[in-house]
Amino acid sequence: MSRIEKVREVVDSVLEAMTDPEERRCAYIHLYGVAQAAALIAGKLKENMELSIIAAMLHDLYAYKNMDPADHAHRGAAMAEEILCGLAVFSDEEINLISSAVYHHSDKAVTGESFDEVLKDADVMQHVFYASGHPEEECQLARGGKAVACSNDLLFEVKAHERDRFDRLRDEFALG
């Protein structure tokens, strides 16, 4: 079994224990959506794709497990380290790399280590391209004063603290 699959089993066990089905749905969409974006970005930037996917799968797991977003990046880094050590298939260097990305992923305005930036960018891309907390039949966004009905592939509003990062990604990936 690959290391990604070993981590996926741990992530899935945490998510399956969530009692609110809507929160569970959002968690699956977000964590695995960020993992897909991280794979794309890591490949483009020549960063370690496997470790980027794993960091993305773990980055918000603390918040979902505890239903508490307060300081989730820092607390999540400790949880990620515990999970990775427990699996006993990662080197100390790999654990530190992944934990650092999780620890810094909420600091979107700060540019850090290249590997950390993969996770930040992937998180922003997922937030913008699929706002998993809004079922499409109920979703309406205000854009320029006009309500816009949502669909799964509609571009969502960019959060103010993610605007600069998203603008750079839009240019880098020729997203229009």
Disulfide bonds with the S-S distance in Angstrom:
Cys139-Cys150 2.26
